[in-house]
Amino acid sequence: MASVEFYFDYSCPWSYFAFIRLTEAAKRTGSDILWRPIVLDRLLEQVNPGQPVSREPGDPRRAAYQAQDIEAWADYVGITMNRPDEWPADSGLAAIGAVIADQQGQVAAFSDAVFSAYFGPNRDIADPVVLAELAAVAGLERDAFEQELANPDHGESVAANTDRLFKRGGFGAPTLFVDEQMFFGNDRLPLVEFALGQRSDRKFVMPGQHG
């Protein structure tokens, strides 16, 4: 079975778009998603050592385009996206939640709940009570999940994911790998699906391969 590694951050709107599109692409190609939650600000500190971490475009023209781009992608994938009051959120605890959910086979459902809660009604995804509620929505046992959020091993897993991405040449989120081929950004999903299709054991006609 073909597989794709998905490095993502819950406070990143493009990670949300890529999550939606990747789950669909994985179904079409019969591929497995290997979930790699990261903390984007930790990665950016490594990419730009000694520099302030900021995800805001400095130029007002870029800021206006970014807002337009987010709205266009939200329309394209069929979601309503609201810019959270606290953006970017501290996503570290949510990333730990993803590690816990992945161990129990519920990371896709958990991710859907977290992304939609943060970019929809602007829930506080740094609040363990909120995360436990979202975990319950995703089918996890609430009290056990909330207890596991304090397990330092899970935080180390998130840090290791982030550091591994940097060592592999990554510099932002979302980043995806098919084998060792790296793809950066939500807009690279057609190339990711093409790479998965080439490795799939299904008969799958990709764009550009039609007779």
N, C-alpha and C positions, 0 to 999 in steps of 0.2 A: 504494500500500500504506500502511495506517495504521502509525504507529510510536509508541513510548513511550520516553521517556528514563528511565533507572533509575539514580538516585543511591543508592549503597549503601556500606556499610562491613563488612568481613569479620569484625569483632569484635562486630557487632550481631546478636543473635538474631532480631530482627524483620526485619532485612535478609535473613537466611537463609530465614525463612518466606515473605517476599515473593518472593524469588528462585524458590522452588519453585512458588508459585502463579502468578507472572507468566509463567514459561515455559509453563505449561499454558494460561493465558489467551491468550497470543500465538499458540499453535497453533490454538486454537478460533476466533480472530478473523482468522487469517492476517496477523498484525501482526509488525512488526520491532521488536526491542529494541535501543535505543541505550544502550550500557553506559557508565556514568559513575562509576567507582570514586572514592571520596573518603576522606579521613581525618576521621572524625567529631569527634575532639577539636580539630582545627584549626577546624572549623566552629563548635563550641561556644565556642571562645575569641573568635570574632568576634561570636557572638550575645550573649554575656555578657562584654563586655570588662572586664578587671580582676578578674573573679571566678574562684575556683578551679574547675577543670573536674572535675565528678564526675557519673557516671552512676548512682550509688547513690541510691535513694530514702531520704530522711532519716528519714521516719516508719516505724517497724517494721511498722505495718499495711499501708502501701504496699509495703514490701519483701516481706511475706508474700503479698500479692496478686500482685505481679509474678512471684514464683516460681510461683504457681499458674497464672497466665496463660500463662507460658512453657510449662509442662507441658501445659496444655490445647491450645495451638496445636501443640505437637509431636505430640500424639496426633491432632489434626485432619489434619495434613499427612502423617502416617505416618512420622515419624522418631523416633529415640531421641536425646535431647539431654542432654548432661552439661554442667554449668557448669564451664568451665575453671578450673584452679587459678590461672592468671594471667589475670584478667579485669578490665577489658578489655585485650586484647593490643595491642601496638604494631602497628597494621595497615598502616602506610605501605608496607612492602616488599611485602606481599601485594597492595596496590592497584597498585603498580608492575608486579607480575606480571600483573595483569589487563589493563593497558595493552598489555603485550607479547603476551599471549594473544589479545587482541582483534585486534591487527594481523595475527595468523595465523589468525583465524577459529575459535579454540578457547576463547573466553572463557567460554562456558557450561559446557563440560566442566571447565575450570580452576576456575571458581567452585564447581561442585559438589564438586570434590576438596578445595578449601580449606575451604569451610564444613563439610563432613562430617568433615574431619580435625580441625578446631579444636573443634567442638561434639560430636564423637564421642569419639575416643580422646585428645582434648586435646593434639594436636600443636602444636609451637611454630611459629606462622606468621610469626614475626619472624626465623626462622632461614633464611638463603638456601639451605642444603643441603636442608632440609625442603621449601621451596618448589620447588626444582628437582626433587625427587622427585615432588611432586604434579603439577608441570608434565609430567613424563614420563608419569605416569598418564593425563593429559589429552591425550596425543598430541603433545606438544611435544618438540623435541630438547633434552635435558637440559643439556648443556654450553653450548650457544649461549644458552639461556634464562638460565642462571646468570650468564653474562658480561653479558647485556643488563640484568640487575638493577642493575648499576652505572652504567648510562647516565643521566646527569643529565636528559636530555630527558624521560624517562618520569616522573621525579619532578616535573618542572615541569608535566606534563600532569595529574597527580593534584592538585597544588596549584591549577591553573587550574580543574579541575572543582569543587573545594571552594569556591573563591572565587566562581565563577559561580553556584553554588547559593545562596550567601548573598545575592548581588546580585539573584537572582530571587525572593527572599523566603523561601528555605528556612531551616529552623532545626533540622533533625534528620534522622535516617535510619530507614527508607528514605523517600526522596521521589521521586515520579514525576511526569512531565509528559506530557500528551497535548496536542500543540500548546503553548499557553501556559497551559493549565489545570493547576494544581498539586494533587497529592494527597499527603498525608503519612500514612505509617504502613501497616503490613501490612494492617490491618483496612479500608483503603480500596480493596482490590483489586476488590471487586465494582463500585465506581464507575469504576475504571480500565477494567475489562473492558466496562462499559456504554459508556464514551466511545469505546473502540476499536471496539466493535461498531457504533456509529453511523457511524464513518468507514470501516468495512470494506467491501470490494467483494464480500464473501460475503453470501449470504442467511443471516442469523443471528438467531435468536429469543432475545432477552435476557429475564432475569427481569422480570416485570411486563408483558411484551408479549404474553403468551399470549392467544389469543382465547377 
